[in-house]
Amino acid sequence: MKNMIFAIGLISILSCNQKDNKGIVISKNENKSEIRTEEKPQIEINYSNYYKEAEQYCKTNNLNKNKFILIDLGLHSGLKRFFVYDFKKNEVSKSYMVSHGCGDNQWGRTSSKEKPQISNEFDSHCSSVGKYIVLDRGVSQWGIKVNYILQGKDKTNSNARNRAIVLHSWDAIPENEVYPEGTPEGWGCPAVSNESMKEIDELLKTNKKVLMWIIKS
């Protein structure tokens, strides 16, 4: 099995000859000069089971069979943790910064960089884990003024539409990794940087009914 290491926020794939064993290994071991005074953590996470389940879920529910989005809120918010996975190529094609909800903390701060609160309750200002279907493209008051409606499909995110949880961009979200600093926290929407949203928007305009799966590893 060949182990390809990514650096400075790029994702590589841990692959072998059998498709079922393909997974992602995130390994961070960057230069101190890139990250002020602290080294980034060494992280190794294999998402292969998520990929397999997502692929089967998309087939069963007639969702997009080309791409899906995995967001891992278990990672530090100063790291890229929004992954676009390509089913055809069996690889992560893009990774982005993404915010989580502030919960009981003050909006716009970086109070819960590593352990965000998770909730499906109204007015919780928390992110919700679970599977979502990315639906219609709409107009946002934030960032590049584009958002995508998210329909929660699990008990853990069933209130997403009524809570107005959408995918959008936000001027406060950095384009590149900022560890050990964190990403500003909002009211539960997965928000990305403006430049990231431009790329994601192009992806979602050409790929309908994309699965977005938010986890907390």
Buried (B, 14 or more C-beta within 10 A) or exposed (E): EEEBEBEEBEBBBBBEEEEEEBBBBBBBEBEEEEBEEEBBBEBEBBBBEBBBEBBEBBEEEEBBBBBBBBBBBBBBBBBBBBBBBEBEEBBBEBBBBBBBBBBEBEEEEBBBBEEBBBBBEEEBBBBBBBBBBBBEBEEBEBBBEBBBBBBBBBEBBBBBBEBEBBBBBBEBBBEEBBBBBBBBBBBBBBBBBBBBBBBBBEBBEEBEBBBBBBBBE
